[in-house]
């Protein structure tokens, strides 16, 4: 487990399905990182605030 996860932070990876370095499929994300394919999926994973 990495330090960010231990601190309660969650990474979100916008995965477009292609690894741009090699042109092949995306690598498997770390289990502490949430993977989404579309920016429209992002609001469902953000905490709600009463700002």
C-alpha positions as CSV (number, residue, x, y, z in Angstrom):
1,X,0.0,0.0,0.0
2,X,1.4,3.4,-0.8
3,X,1.6,6.5,1.4
4,X,-1.3,8.3,-0.3
5,X,-3.7,5.4,0.4
6,X,-2.5,5.2,4.0
7,X,-3.3,8.9,4.3
8,X,-6.8,8.3,3.1
9,X,-6.3,9.6,-0.5
10,X,-7.7,7.9,-3.5
11,X,-6.2,8.1,-7.0
12,X,-8.5,8.3,-10.0
13,X,-7.0,7.2,-13.3
14,X,-8.7,8.4,-16.5
15,X,-8.0,5.4,-18.7
16,X,-8.7,5.9,-22.4
17,X,-7.9,2.2,-23.1
18,X,-4.6,2.7,-24.8
19,X,-1.1,3.1,-23.4
20,X,0.3,6.0,-25.4
21,X,3.9,5.1,-24.8
22,X,3.7,1.7,-26.6
23,X,0.3,1.9,-28.4
24,X,-0.8,-1.3,-26.7
25,X,-3.5,-1.8,-24.1
26,X,-3.5,0.1,-20.8
27,X,-1.4,-1.3,-18.0
28,X,-3.3,-2.8,-15.0
29,X,-3.8,0.0,-12.4
30,X,-2.7,-0.4,-8.8
31,X,-5.5,-1.6,-6.6
32,X,-5.5,1.7,-4.6
33,X,-6.3,3.6,-7.8
34,X,-9.8,3.9,-9.2
35,X,-10.0,3.5,-12.9
36,X,-12.6,5.4,-15.0
37,X,-13.0,5.6,-18.8
38,X,-15.0,8.8,-19.2
39,X,-14.8,12.1,-17.4
40,X,-18.6,11.9,-17.0
41,X,-17.9,9.0,-14.6
42,X,-15.9,11.3,-12.3
43,X,-18.7,13.1,-10.3
44,X,-20.0,9.8,-9.1
45,X,-16.7,9.2,-7.3
46,X,-16.2,12.6,-5.7
47,X,-17.3,13.4,-2.2
48,X,-20.3,15.6,-1.9
49,X,-19.9,18.9,0.0
50,X,-22.3,21.6,1.1
51,X,-20.2,24.6,-0.1
